[in-house]
Amino acid sequence: QVQLVESGGGLVQAGGSLRLSCAASGRIFSTYYMGWFRQAPGKEREFVAAISRSGSRTYYADSVKGRFPISRDNVKNTVYLQMNSLKPEDTATYYCAGTDYSGSYYHLEDKYDYWGQGTQVTVSS
């Protein structure tokens, strides 16, 4: 079992930045691929970014590529999402997720076994 707790959400103006953190406890963090997903009101949850076990590989949704770098610290058992140049359309609840899946479909939420409770990000125009 892995427990995931997100933090760092809040209210920010368009163009601003936030850094989300996801602290993991339980099984060995470094054995899990980690991802970030988001869900806006009235919309389905969507993939944002993912990072490999070592941090050497990253994957991004087109909508955030170049703005939301993902990183991890396997000593601190934490994954981060640095959110830059925020737009009102980035408003959503952001979830981190973990998986021991190995493959190519890290953008699919059904590949993830563990989820945090979510943190709200609101971007005002």
DSSP file with accessible surface (Angstrom, degrees, kcal/mol):
  #  RESIDUE AA STRUCTURE BP1 BP2  ACC     N-H-->O    O-->H-N    N-H-->O    O-->H-N    TCO  KAPPA ALPHA  PHI   PSI    X-CA   Y-CA   Z-CA
    1    1 A Q              0   0  140      0, 0.0    26,-1.8     0, 0.0     2,-0.4   0.000 360.0 360.0 360.0 144.7    0.0    0.0    0.0
    2    2 A V  E     -A   26   0A  11     24,-0.2     2,-0.5   111,-0.1    24,-0.2  -0.997 360.0-153.5-129.1 131.8    1.0    3.5   -0.7
    3    3 A Q  E     -A   25   0A  91     22,-2.7    22,-2.1    -2,-0.4     2,-0.4  -0.925  12.5-165.0-105.6 133.3   -0.5    6.6    0.9
    4    4 A L  E     -A   24   0A  10     -2,-0.5   113,-0.5   111,-0.4     2,-0.5  -0.967   7.7-175.1-123.1 132.0   -0.4    9.8   -1.1
    5    5 A V  E     -A   23   0A  84     18,-2.1    18,-2.6    -2,-0.4     2,-0.2  -0.973  10.6-156.2-130.8 116.7   -1.0   13.3    0.2
    6    6 A E  E     +A   22   0A   7     -2,-0.5     2,-0.3    16,-0.2    16,-0.2  -0.579  17.8 166.0 -88.2 154.1   -1.0   16.4   -2.0
    7    7 A S  E     +A   21   0A  65     14,-2.3    14,-2.7    -2,-0.2   112,-0.1  -0.957  40.2  69.6-154.0 167.5   -0.4   19.9   -0.9
    8    8 A G        +     0   0   36     -2,-0.3    11,-0.3     1,-0.3    14,-0.1   0.365  60.6 133.8 104.8  -4.5    0.4   23.3   -2.5
    9    9 A G        +     0   0   28     12,-0.1     2,-0.3     9,-0.1    -1,-0.3  -0.175  22.3 119.5 -71.3 171.9   -2.9   24.2   -4.1
   10   10 A G  E     -d  121   0B  31    110,-0.9   112,-2.8   109,-0.1     2,-0.5  -0.988  60.8 -50.1 164.2-166.4   -4.6   27.5   -3.8
   11   11 A L  E     +d  122   0B 130     -2,-0.3     2,-0.3   110,-0.2   112,-0.2  -0.879  53.9 165.0-103.8 130.1   -5.8   30.6   -5.6
   12   12 A V  E     -d  123   0B  24    110,-2.5   112,-2.5    -2,-0.5     2,-0.2  -0.983  34.9-110.6-143.5 151.9   -3.5   32.4   -8.0
   13   13 A Q  E >   -d  124   0B 146     -2,-0.3     3,-2.3   110,-0.2    73,-0.2  -0.489  50.6 -82.8 -79.3 154.6   -3.9   35.0  -10.7
   14   14 A A  T 3  S+     0   0   47    110,-2.6    73,-0.2     1,-0.3    -1,-0.1  -0.278 119.5  29.6 -55.6 137.4   -3.4   34.1  -14.4
   15   15 A G  T 3  S+     0   0   55     71,-3.3    70,-0.6     1,-0.3    -1,-0.3   0.230 100.0 113.5  92.8 -12.6    0.3   34.1  -15.3
   16   16 A G    <   -     0   0   22     -3,-2.3    70,-2.3    70,-0.2     2,-0.3  -0.074  58.5-122.4 -83.3-173.7    1.3   33.1  -11.8
   17   17 A S        +     0   0   60     67,-0.2     2,-0.3    68,-0.2    67,-0.2  -0.941  21.0 178.8-133.5 152.2    2.9   30.0  -10.4
   18   18 A L  E     - B   0  83A  36     65,-2.1    65,-3.7    -2,-0.3     2,-0.5  -0.975  18.1-144.0-143.3 152.5    2.2   27.3   -7.9
   19   19 A R  E     - B   0  82A 130     -2,-0.3     2,-0.3   -11,-0.3    63,-0.2  -0.976  14.3-157.3-120.2 119.1    4.2   24.2   -6.9
   20   20 A L  E     - B   0  81A   0     61,-2.9    61,-2.4    -2,-0.5     2,-0.3  -0.729   7.8-162.8 -90.0 143.8    2.2   21.1   -6.0
   21   21 A S  E     -AB   7  80A  24    -14,-2.7   -14,-2.3    -2,-0.3     2,-0.4  -0.929   9.1-164.6-123.5 150.5    3.8   18.4   -3.8
   22   22 A a  E     -AB   6  79A   0     57,-2.0    57,-2.1    -2,-0.3     2,-0.4  -0.932   9.6-159.4-136.5 110.7    2.7   14.9   -3.2
   23   23 A A  E     -AB   5  78A  49    -18,-2.6   -18,-2.1    -2,-0.4     2,-0.4  -0.773   9.6-157.6 -93.9 132.8    4.2   13.1   -0.3
   24   24 A A  E     +A    4   0A  11     53,-3.0     2,-0.3    -2,-0.4   -20,-0.2  -0.848  13.2 176.3-112.7 144.2    4.2    9.3   -0.3
   25   25 A S  E     +A    3   0A  61    -22,-2.1   -22,-2.7    -2,-0.4     2,-0.5  -0.950  47.2  42.8-138.9 160.3    4.4    6.8    2.5
   26   26 A G  E    S+A    2   0A  59     -2,-0.3   -24,-0.2   -24,-0.2     3,-0.2  -0.925  97.0  31.2 111.4-125.7    4.2    3.1    2.7
   27   27 A R  S    S-     0   0  132    -26,-1.8     2,-0.3    -2,-0.5   -24,-0.1  -0.043 108.6 -60.5 -70.7 170.1    6.0    0.9    0.2
   28   28 A I    >   -     0   0  115      1,-0.2     3,-1.6     2,-0.1    -1,-0.2  -0.316  46.5-154.2 -61.1 115.3    9.2    2.0   -1.5
   29   29 A F  G >  S+     0   0    4      1,-0.3     3,-2.1    -2,-0.3    -1,-0.2   0.857  87.8  64.4 -59.7 -39.1    8.5    5.2   -3.4
   30   30 A S  G 3  S+     0   0   52      1,-0.3    -1,-0.3    44,-0.2    -2,-0.1   0.607  91.5  65.5 -68.9  -7.5   11.2    4.7   -5.9
   31   31 A T  G <  S+     0   0   55     -3,-1.6     2,-0.4     2,-0.1    -1,-0.3   0.490  92.1  81.5 -89.1  -1.4    9.5    1.6   -7.3
   32   32 A Y  S <  S-     0   0    1     -3,-2.1     2,-0.3    -4,-0.2    68,-0.2  -0.866  71.6-137.1-112.4 134.7    6.6    3.6   -8.5
   33   33 A Y  E     -E   99   0B  16     66,-2.6    66,-2.3    -2,-0.4     2,-0.4  -0.642  33.0-148.2 -68.8 144.5    5.9    5.6  -11.6
   34   34 A M  E     -EF  98  51B   1     17,-2.1    17,-2.8    -2,-0.3     2,-0.3  -0.939  17.7-178.4-123.8 144.2    4.1    8.8  -10.4
   35   35 A G  E     -EF  97  50B   0     62,-2.9    62,-2.4    -2,-0.4     2,-0.4  -0.914  20.0-140.8-136.5 161.6    1.6   10.9  -12.3
   36   36 A W  E     +EF  96  49B   0     13,-3.2    12,-2.6    -2,-0.3    13,-1.7  -0.990  22.6 175.8-120.2 135.6   -0.5   14.0  -11.9
   37   37 A F  E     -EF  95  47B   2     58,-2.9    58,-3.0    -2,-0.4     2,-0.3  -0.863  10.4-155.9-127.6 165.2   -4.1   14.2  -13.1
   38   38 A R  E     -EF  94  46B  14      8,-2.5     8,-3.3    -2,-0.3     2,-0.4  -0.990   6.5-160.3-144.2 154.4   -6.7   16.9  -12.9
   39   39 A Q  E     -E   93   0B  75     54,-2.3    54,-2.6    -2,-0.3     6,-0.2  -0.967   7.5-160.7-138.2 118.6  -10.4   17.3  -12.9
   40   40 A A    >   -     0   0   23      4,-0.4     3,-2.3    -2,-0.4    52,-0.1  -0.600  45.1 -77.1 -90.4 156.4  -12.3   20.4  -13.6
   41   41 A P  T 3  S+     0   0  113      0, 0.0    -1,-0.1     0, 0.0     3,-0.1  -0.276 118.2   7.0 -55.6 130.0  -15.9   20.9  -12.6
   42   42 A G  T 3  S+     0   0   92      1,-0.2     2,-0.3    -3,-0.1    -3,-0.0   0.520 113.9  99.1  77.2   5.6  -18.2   19.0  -15.0
   43   43 A K  S <  S-     0   0  147     -3,-2.3    -1,-0.2     1,-0.0     2,-0.1  -0.822  76.2-102.0-122.2 162.4  -15.3   17.4  -16.8
   44   44 A E        -     0   0  170     -2,-0.3    -4,-0.4     1,-0.1     2,-0.1  -0.431  47.7 -92.2 -76.6 156.5  -13.6   14.0  -16.8
   45   45 A R        -     0   0   62     -6,-0.2     2,-0.3    -2,-0.1    -6,-0.2  -0.459  50.2-163.5 -67.8 139.7  -10.3   13.6  -15.0
   46   46 A E  E     -F   38   0B  86     -8,-3.3    -8,-2.5    -2,-0.1     2,-0.1  -0.928  21.2-101.7-131.2 154.1   -7.4   14.1  -17.4
   47   47 A F  E     +F   37   0B  27     -2,-0.3   -10,-0.2    60,-0.3     3,-0.1  -0.428  34.6 169.3 -70.5 141.4   -3.8   13.3  -17.5
   48   48 A V  E     -     0   0B   1    -12,-2.6    13,-2.5     1,-0.4     2,-0.3   0.701  58.6 -28.2-115.7 -56.4   -1.3   16.1  -16.8
   49   49 A A  E     -FG  36  60B   0    -13,-1.7   -13,-3.2    11,-0.2    -1,-0.4  -0.988  47.5-161.3-161.2 158.6    2.2   14.6  -16.3
   50   50 A A  E     -FG  35  59B   0      9,-2.1     9,-2.3    -2,-0.3     2,-0.4  -0.978   5.4-158.1-145.2 157.7    4.1   11.5  -15.3
   51   51 A I  E     -FG  34  58B   4    -17,-2.8   -17,-2.1    -2,-0.3     7,-0.2  -0.996  20.7-117.2-141.6 141.2    7.6   10.7  -14.3
   52   52 A S        -     0   0    5      5,-2.6     3,-0.4    -2,-0.4   -20,-0.1  -0.130  38.9 -95.0 -72.1 172.8    9.6    7.5  -14.3
   53   53 A R  S    S+     0   0   65      1,-0.3   -21,-0.2   -22,-0.1    -1,-0.1   0.874 126.0  35.2 -58.9 -40.9   10.9    5.7  -11.2
   54   54 A S  S    S-     0   0   87    -23,-0.1    -1,-0.3    20,-0.0    20,-0.1   0.608 110.7-116.8 -88.6 -13.9   14.3    7.3  -11.5
   55   55 A G  S    S+     0   0   28     -3,-0.4    -2,-0.1     2,-0.2    17,-0.1   0.445  84.3 116.5  90.8   1.7   13.1   10.6  -12.8
   56   56 A S        +     0   0   92      1,-0.1     2,-0.4    -5,-0.1    -3,-0.0   0.709  69.8  50.3 -78.1 -20.5   14.9   10.2  -16.0
   57   57 A R        -     0   0  154      2,-0.0    -5,-2.6     0, 0.0     2,-0.3  -0.966  64.0-179.5-121.8 137.4   11.7   10.1  -18.2
   58   58 A T  E     -G   51   0B  61     -2,-0.4     2,-0.4    -7,-0.2    -7,-0.2  -0.952   8.1-162.8-132.3 153.8    8.8   12.5  -18.1
   59   59 A Y  E     -G   50   0B  76     -9,-2.3    -9,-2.1    -2,-0.3     2,-0.4  -0.990  10.4-171.1-137.2 142.8    5.6   12.7  -20.0
   60   60 A Y  E     -G   49   0B  52     -2,-0.4   -11,-0.2   -11,-0.2     2,-0.2  -0.980  27.0-116.8-138.8 146.8    3.2   15.6  -20.5
   61   61 A A    >>  -     0   0   18    -13,-2.5     3,-1.6    -2,-0.4     4,-1.3  -0.525  37.3-117.9 -69.3 148.2   -0.2   16.4  -21.8
   62   62 A D  T 34 S+     0   0  137      1,-0.3     3,-0.2     2,-0.2    -1,-0.1   0.840 111.4  64.3 -58.7 -32.6    0.0   18.9  -24.7
   63   63 A S  T 34 S+     0   0   56      1,-0.2    -1,-0.3     3,-0.0   -15,-0.1   0.697 115.1  27.8 -68.0 -19.0   -1.9   21.4  -22.7
   64   64 A V  T X> S+     0   0    0     -3,-1.6     3,-2.6   -16,-0.2     4,-2.0   0.455  84.0 130.1-120.6  -4.6    0.8   21.8  -20.1
   65   65 A K  T 3< S+     0   0  121     -4,-1.3   -16,-0.0     1,-0.3    -3,-0.0  -0.283  81.9  13.8 -57.7 130.2    4.0   20.9  -22.0
   66   66 A G  T 34 S+     0   0   83      2,-0.1    -1,-0.3     1,-0.1    -4,-0.0   0.296 126.2  60.7  87.4 -10.5    6.6   23.5  -21.3
   67   67 A R  T <4 S+     0   0   28     -3,-2.6    17,-1.9     1,-0.1    -2,-0.2   0.698  99.5  45.6-114.8 -31.8    4.7   25.1  -18.4
   68   68 A F     <  -     0   0    1     -4,-2.0    15,-0.2    15,-0.2    -1,-0.1  -0.653  67.9-170.1-120.5  74.6    4.3   22.3  -15.8
   69   69 A P        -     0   0   58      0, 0.0    13,-2.5     0, 0.0     2,-0.4  -0.427  11.5-148.2 -66.5 137.0    7.6   20.4  -15.2
   70   70 A I  E     +C   81   0A   9     11,-0.2     2,-0.3   -20,-0.1    11,-0.2  -0.824  24.1 164.4-103.5 144.1    7.3   17.3  -13.1
   71   71 A S  E     -C   80   0A  56      9,-1.8     9,-3.1    -2,-0.4     2,-0.3  -0.943  17.5-152.7-149.8 169.1   10.0   16.1  -10.8
   72   72 A R  E     -C   79   0A  29     -2,-0.3     2,-0.5     7,-0.3     7,-0.2  -0.993  11.5-151.5-147.6 155.0   10.6   13.8   -7.9
   73   73 A D  E  >> -C   78   0A  49      5,-3.1     5,-2.0    -2,-0.3     4,-0.7  -0.944   7.9-169.7-127.2 104.0   12.9   13.4   -4.9
   74   74 A N  T  45S+     0   0   52     -2,-0.5   -44,-0.2     1,-0.2   -45,-0.1   0.583  87.4  56.4 -75.2  -9.7   13.2    9.7   -4.0
   75   75 A V  T  45S+     0   0  134      1,-0.1    -1,-0.2     3,-0.1   -46,-0.1   0.863 115.1  36.6 -81.9 -41.2   15.0   10.6   -0.7
   76   76 A K  T  45S-     0   0  138      2,-0.2   -52,-0.2   -53,-0.0    -2,-0.2   0.446 105.3-129.3 -87.6  -3.1   12.1   12.7    0.4
   77   77 A N  T  <5 +     0   0   59     -4,-0.7   -53,-3.0     1,-0.2     2,-0.4   0.913  65.2 129.6  55.8  45.1    9.5   10.4   -1.1
   78   78 A T  E   < -BC  23  73A  16     -5,-2.0    -5,-3.1   -55,-0.2     2,-0.4  -0.988  46.6-158.7-136.2 140.8    7.9   13.3   -2.9
   79   79 A V  E     -BC  22  72A   0    -57,-2.1   -57,-2.0    -2,-0.4     2,-0.3  -0.927  18.3-156.9-115.6 144.7    6.8   14.2   -6.4
   80   80 A Y  E     -BC  21  71A  25     -9,-3.1    -9,-1.8    -2,-0.4     2,-0.4  -0.878  16.4-161.9-122.0 152.7    6.3   17.8   -7.5
   81   81 A L  E     -BC  20  70A   0    -61,-2.4   -61,-2.9    -2,-0.3     2,-0.7  -0.929  12.6-158.8-131.8 106.6    4.4   19.6  -10.2
   82   82 A Q  E     -B   19   0A  60    -13,-2.5     2,-0.7    -2,-0.4   -63,-0.2  -0.796  10.7-159.5 -84.8 118.5    5.7   23.1  -10.8
   83   83 A M  E     +B   18   0A   0    -65,-3.7   -65,-2.1    -2,-0.7     2,-0.3  -0.886  16.4 173.6-108.8 110.4    2.9   25.0  -12.4
   84   84 A N        +     0   0   50    -17,-1.9   -67,-0.2    -2,-0.7   -68,-0.1  -0.772  57.7  18.2-113.7 159.8    4.0   28.1  -14.4
   85   85 A S  S    S-     0   0   71    -70,-0.6    -1,-0.2    -2,-0.3   -68,-0.2   0.910  85.5-157.9  49.0  49.3    2.2   30.6  -16.6
   86   86 A L        -     0   0    3    -70,-2.3   -71,-3.3    -3,-0.3   -70,-0.2  -0.244   9.4-160.1 -64.5 145.6   -1.1   29.5  -15.1
   87   87 A K    >   -     0   0   87    -73,-0.2     3,-2.5   -72,-0.1     4,-0.3  -0.874  32.3-110.7-121.3 155.6   -4.3   30.0  -17.1
   88   88 A P  G >  S+     0   0   52      0, 0.0     3,-1.9     0, 0.0    35,-0.4   0.853 117.4  63.4 -55.1 -32.5   -7.9   30.1  -15.9
   89   89 A E  G 3  S+     0   0  130      1,-0.3   -49,-0.0   -49,-0.0    -3,-0.0   0.563  88.7  69.6 -72.3  -5.5   -8.4   26.8  -17.8
   90   90 A D  G <  S+     0   0    1     -3,-2.5    -1,-0.3     2,-0.0     2,-0.2   0.521  70.1 121.4 -83.3  -6.2   -5.9   25.2  -15.5
   91   91 A T    <   +     0   0   34     -3,-1.9     2,-0.3    -4,-0.3    31,-0.2  -0.408  40.9 106.9 -60.7 125.1   -8.5   25.5  -12.7
   92   92 A A  E    S- H   0 121B   1     29,-2.0    29,-2.7    -2,-0.2     2,-0.5  -0.965  75.6 -80.9-178.2 170.8   -9.2   22.0  -11.4
   93   93 A T  E     -EH  39 120B  33    -54,-2.6   -54,-2.3    -2,-0.3     2,-0.5  -0.863  48.1-146.3 -90.2 128.5   -8.6   19.6   -8.5
   94   94 A Y  E     -EH  38 119B   0     25,-3.2    25,-2.1    -2,-0.5     2,-0.4  -0.853  15.2-169.8-104.6 132.2   -5.2   18.1   -9.0
   95   95 A Y  E     -E   37   0B  42    -58,-3.0   -58,-2.9    -2,-0.5     2,-0.3  -0.946  12.0-148.5-120.4 137.8   -4.5   14.5   -8.0
   96   96 A a  E     -E   36   0B   0     -2,-0.4    20,-2.3   -60,-0.2     2,-0.3  -0.763  21.2-174.1 -99.2 155.0   -1.2   12.6   -7.7
   97   97 A A  E     -EI  35 115B   0    -62,-2.4   -62,-2.9    -2,-0.3     2,-0.3  -0.985  12.0-150.7-147.2 152.9   -1.2    8.9   -8.4
   98   98 A G  E     +EI  34 114B   0     16,-2.3    16,-2.0    -2,-0.3    15,-1.8  -0.946  14.3 174.6-130.4 148.7    1.3    6.0   -8.3
   99   99 A T  E     -E   33   0B   1    -66,-2.3   -66,-2.6    -2,-0.3    13,-0.1  -0.996  32.8-154.0-149.0 149.3    1.6    2.8  -10.2
  100  100 A D        +     0   0   79     -2,-0.3    12,-0.1   -68,-0.2   -66,-0.1   0.210  60.4 128.7-102.6  12.6    4.0   -0.1  -10.5
  101  101 A Y        -     0   0   49     10,-0.4     2,-0.5   -68,-0.1   -68,-0.2  -0.355  46.1-155.8 -62.8 143.7    2.8   -0.6  -14.1
  102  102 A S        +     0   0   88     -2,-0.0     2,-0.3     3,-0.0    -2,-0.1  -0.987  49.4  72.7-125.1 118.6    5.5   -0.9  -16.7
  103  103 A G  S    S-     0   0   36     -2,-0.5     3,-0.1     1,-0.0    -2,-0.0  -0.901  87.8 -71.2 175.2-145.2    4.5    0.0  -20.2
  104  104 A S  S    S+     0   0   95     -2,-0.3     2,-0.3     1,-0.1     3,-0.2   0.380  98.0  84.1-121.9  -0.1    3.7    3.0  -22.4
  105  105 A Y    >   +     0   0  126      1,-0.2     3,-1.8     2,-0.1     6,-0.2  -0.307  37.8 137.8-109.1  50.9    0.3    4.2  -21.2
  106  106 A Y  T 3   +     0   0    8     -2,-0.3    -1,-0.2     1,-0.3   -57,-0.1   0.583  67.3  68.0 -73.1  -6.2    1.1    6.4  -18.3
  107  107 A H  T 3  S+     0   0   93     -3,-0.2     2,-0.6   -60,-0.1   -60,-0.3   0.509  81.9  90.8 -87.7  -4.0   -1.5    8.9  -19.4
  108  108 A L    X   -     0   0   63     -3,-1.8     3,-1.9     1,-0.1     4,-0.2  -0.815  67.2-151.7 -97.6 122.9   -4.3    6.4  -18.6
  109  109 A E  G >  S+     0   0   72     -2,-0.6     3,-1.8     1,-0.3    -1,-0.1   0.785  91.5  68.2 -66.5 -24.3   -5.7    6.7  -15.1
  110  110 A D  G 3  S+     0   0  121      1,-0.3    -1,-0.3    -3,-0.0    -3,-0.0   0.581  89.5  66.3 -74.0  -4.0   -6.7    3.0  -15.0
  111  111 A K  G <  S+     0   0   65     -3,-1.9   -10,-0.4    -6,-0.2     2,-0.4   0.537  87.7  86.6 -85.0  -7.3   -3.0    2.2  -15.0
  112  112 A Y    <   -     0   0   10     -3,-1.8   -13,-0.2    -4,-0.2     3,-0.1  -0.790  51.7-175.8-101.7 136.9   -2.6    3.8  -11.5
  113  113 A D        +     0   0   87    -15,-1.8     2,-0.4    -2,-0.4   -14,-0.2   0.700  67.6  49.9 -99.0 -27.3   -3.3    1.9   -8.3
  114  114 A Y  E     -I   98   0B  38    -16,-2.0   -16,-2.3  -113,-0.1     2,-0.4  -0.965  61.6-176.9-125.6 138.0   -2.9    4.6   -5.7
  115  115 A W  E     -I   97   0B  73     -2,-0.4  -111,-0.4   -18,-0.2   -18,-0.2  -0.966  18.6-134.3-134.7 145.1   -4.4    8.1   -5.5
  116  116 A G        -     0   0   10    -20,-2.3  -111,-0.2    -2,-0.4     3,-0.1  -0.295  34.6-105.4 -84.1 179.8   -4.2   11.1   -3.3
  117  117 A Q        -     0   0  116   -113,-0.5  -112,-0.1     1,-0.2   -22,-0.1   0.609  62.6-114.6 -85.2 -12.9   -7.2   13.0   -2.1
  118  118 A G        -     0   0   13    -22,-0.1     2,-0.4     1,-0.0   -23,-0.2   0.069  16.9-126.2  96.9 151.7   -6.6   16.0   -4.4
  119  119 A T  E     - H   0  94B  22    -25,-2.1   -25,-3.2  -112,-0.1     2,-0.3  -0.998  24.7-121.3-136.4 137.3   -5.7   19.6   -4.0
  120  120 A Q  E     - H   0  93B  84     -2,-0.4  -110,-0.9   -27,-0.2     2,-0.5  -0.605  22.8-171.8 -85.4 133.3   -7.7   22.5   -5.5
  121  121 A V  E     -dH  10  92B   0    -29,-2.7   -29,-2.0    -2,-0.3     2,-0.5  -0.993   3.9-175.5-121.7 124.6   -6.0   24.9   -7.9
  122  122 A T  E     -d   11   0B  52   -112,-2.8  -110,-2.5    -2,-0.5     2,-0.6  -0.989   6.0-165.8-123.7 124.9   -8.0   28.0   -8.9
  123  123 A V  E     -d   12   0B   7     -2,-0.5     2,-0.3   -35,-0.4  -110,-0.2  -0.948  10.1-154.0-113.5 118.0   -6.6   30.5  -11.4
  124  124 A S  E      d   13   0B  44   -112,-2.5  -110,-2.6    -2,-0.6    -2,-0.0  -0.652 360.0 360.0 -91.6 148.8   -8.4   33.8  -11.7
  125  125 A S              0   0  135     -2,-0.3    -1,-0.1  -112,-0.2   -38,-0.0  -0.341 360.0 360.0 -90.1 360.0   -8.4   35.9  -14.8
